[in-house]
Amino acid sequence: VRWMMYWIVFALFMATETFTDLLISWFPFYYEVKMAFVLWLLSPYTRGASLLYRRFVHPTLARKEKDIDTFLVRTRERGYETMLHFGKRGLNLAATAAVQAAAKSQGALAGRLRSFSMQDLRSIPDE
């Protein structure tokens, strides 16, 4: 559980770090403070990640739990519908390509056989 809390808080930190690096990286000792913050999150003595998770992340997730569940159900349904749509489309494209290839090869074979005269066909040994 401790590591789960750490990785969730660390992931949120990394997401916000993208913007903060652009805005405040020019402050003196910015990178040192950032490194100290990560060590504070990771330290078993300070339990910074657990503190932040229990104080901020968990209450927010608990308040938004119904919205998150609804979003996940809707995403699963849309994903299934999208998979079916693209699966049908892919099968239709494959079937069309197979029919076209068969038609072209049949036409090529018929053209090749027409080019033979009856004399040429009689000279082929029976096997």
N, C-alpha and C positions, 0 to 999 in steps of 0.2 A: 504494500500500500504506500509505503514511504517513497519508493521509486516511482510509482505511478504519479504521485503528487508532484514529485520533482520534475518528471518529464512533461507533465501538463503545464506547470508553471514555466519551465524552461522554453517550451514551444511558444507560449504566449509572449515570453520575453524576446525570443528570436523574431517573432512577427512584428513586435513593436520596435525592435532594434533597427529594422530596415529604415523606418522613418526617422527615428531619433538620430541615427548616424548622419543622415542628410542635414538635419536641422541644428544639432548641438554638438557635433563632433569637434568643433573648433574650441570648445571650452578647455581650459587647462586641466590636465589629469582626467580627461573624459574616459580614456581607455583603461586607465588604472582603476577608476571607480567602477567601470563596467566589469572588470575582472574580479574586483573585490565583491561585487554583487553576486556574481556567479559562484564564487567560493562561499559566500554567505548562504546561498540557496542550497549548496551541496553539503555543507558542514553538518555532521551529526550532532554537534554541540549546540549550534544555533537553531537548527531545524527551520531555516528560513522558508524553504519551499512548503513545508507543512503549514507553517504559520500563514503564508500568503494564500495557500489553497483553502484552508479552513475559514479564513476571514473574508476572502473576496470571491474566489472561483466557485466554491461549492454553493454558497448562497445564490449566486447568479444562475448556476446550472439548475438548482432546485426550483427557482422561480420560473425558469423557462422550460422546465421539463416537458410539459404538455405540447408546447410549440415545437420542441426538438423532436418529440415522438411523432407528431403529425407530419413534420417535414420528412422524417425518415421513411414513414409509410408511403407518403406521396412520391418520394424519390424512388423507392423500390418499385412502385407500380409503374411509374414513368420509365424506369430502366427496363422493366419487363416488356412494356409496350414498344419501346425503342428497339430492343433486341428482336422482338417478333417482326417489326416493320423492316429492319435492315436484313434480317434473316430471309424473309420472303422476297425482298428485293434482290438479295444475292442469289437466291435459288432461281428466280426468274431470269436474271442475267446469265447464270450458268446454263440454264436450259436453252435459252435463246442462242447462246454461243455454240452449244452442242448441236442444235438443229441446223444452224448455219454451216458449221463445219461438216456435218454429215451431208448436207445438200451440196456443198461445194465439192466434197470428195466424190460423191456419187456422180456429179456432172463431169468431173475430171476423168473418172473411170469410164463412164459411157463414151466420152470423147476419145479416150485412148483406145477403147475397143472398136469404135467406128473407124478409126484410122487403119485398122488391119483389114486387109482384103480377105476374101474367103480362102484364097490360096495360102495366105500366111497362117490362117487359123487351122487349115488341114495339115500344115507341116509341123504343128506343135505335137510332140509325142504325148500319147495318153499315159498317165501315171496312175 
